[in-house]
Amino acid sequence: MKNLKVKYLPKMVKNALKNGFKSKQKKGMMLLRDLPVGKIFKTESGTKGVLIEINTNAKVVILSGDWPEEDKGYYLGKQLISADTEIYNEL
């Protein structure tokens, strides 16, 4: 059985590279890359921020979130996150 999986692996890899990765958001959500620069966003985990710049990744300023008190210094401020991060359509 193991050899059967290895046999088809090159074909699976070739198809994956050819078709590429396409992310789709959940209902009621949108992707961060679709948000205009300068707008405030909120993620499903409760993180709020402002979009500064968008390229392959998104440069954002994190304003608030649901973290332990000792971790807030790490998360708050300017961060680089995925442009495919799901955010709520409206705040």
C-alpha positions as CSV (number, residue, x, y, z in Angstrom):
1,M,0.0,0.0,0.0
2,K,2.8,2.4,0.8
3,N,4.4,2.0,-2.6
4,L,1.1,2.8,-4.2
5,K,1.1,6.2,-2.6
6,V,4.7,6.9,-3.6
7,K,4.0,5.9,-7.2
8,Y,1.3,8.6,-7.6
9,L,3.2,11.3,-5.6
10,P,5.0,13.0,-8.6
11,K,1.6,13.3,-10.5
12,M,-0.1,14.8,-7.4
13,V,2.8,17.3,-7.0
14,K,2.7,18.3,-10.6
15,N,-1.1,18.9,-10.5
16,A,-0.8,20.9,-7.3
17,L,1.9,23.1,-8.8
18,K,0.0,23.6,-12.0
19,N,-3.3,24.4,-10.4
20,G,-1.8,26.6,-7.6
21,F,-3.3,27.4,-4.3
22,K,-6.6,29.4,-4.2
23,S,-8.0,30.5,-0.8
24,K,-11.7,31.1,-0.3
25,Q,-13.1,32.8,2.7
26,K,-16.0,31.7,4.8
27,K,-19.5,33.1,4.5
28,G,-19.7,36.6,6.1
29,M,-15.9,37.0,5.9
30,M,-13.5,38.6,3.4
31,L,-9.8,38.4,2.9
32,L,-7.5,41.1,4.2
33,R,-6.1,41.7,0.7
34,D,-9.6,42.9,-0.4
35,L,-9.7,45.6,2.2
36,P,-8.8,49.2,1.2
37,V,-5.6,50.6,2.8
38,G,-6.3,52.6,5.9
39,K,-9.4,50.7,7.0
40,I,-9.9,49.0,10.3
41,F,-10.5,45.3,10.4
42,K,-11.3,42.6,13.0
43,T,-10.4,38.9,12.8
44,E,-12.4,35.9,14.0
45,S,-10.1,35.6,17.0
46,G,-10.9,39.2,18.1
47,T,-7.8,41.0,16.8
48,K,-8.4,44.6,15.7
49,G,-6.1,46.5,13.5
50,V,-5.5,49.0,10.6
51,L,-4.2,48.0,7.2
52,I,-1.2,50.0,6.2
53,E,0.2,48.3,3.1
54,I,-0.7,45.3,1.0
55,N,1.6,43.2,-1.1
56,T,2.2,39.4,-0.9
57,N,1.7,40.0,2.9
58,A,-0.1,42.7,4.7
59,K,1.6,45.3,6.9
60,V,-0.8,46.2,9.7
61,V,-0.9,48.0,13.0
62,I,-2.6,45.8,15.6
63,L,-4.7,47.9,18.0
64,S,-6.2,45.3,20.3
65,G,-6.8,41.6,20.8
66,D,-7.6,38.8,23.2
67,W,-4.2,37.8,24.6
68,P,-2.8,37.2,28.0
69,E,-1.5,40.4,29.6
70,E,2.2,39.4,29.4
71,D,1.9,38.8,25.6
72,K,0.3,42.2,24.6
73,G,3.7,43.9,24.2
74,Y,4.6,41.3,21.5
75,Y,1.4,41.5,19.5
76,L,0.5,45.2,19.6
77,G,2.0,47.6,17.1
78,K,3.2,47.1,13.5
79,Q,3.1,43.5,12.3
80,L,3.4,41.6,9.0
81,I,0.6,39.1,8.5
82,S,-0.8,37.1,5.6
83,A,-2.9,38.9,3.0
84,D,-5.2,35.8,3.1
85,T,-6.2,36.4,6.7
86,E,-10.0,36.2,7.0
87,I,-11.7,39.3,8.5
88,Y,-15.3,40.3,9.1
89,N,-17.0,42.1,6.2
90,E,-18.2,44.9,8.5
91,L,-17.3,46.1,12.0
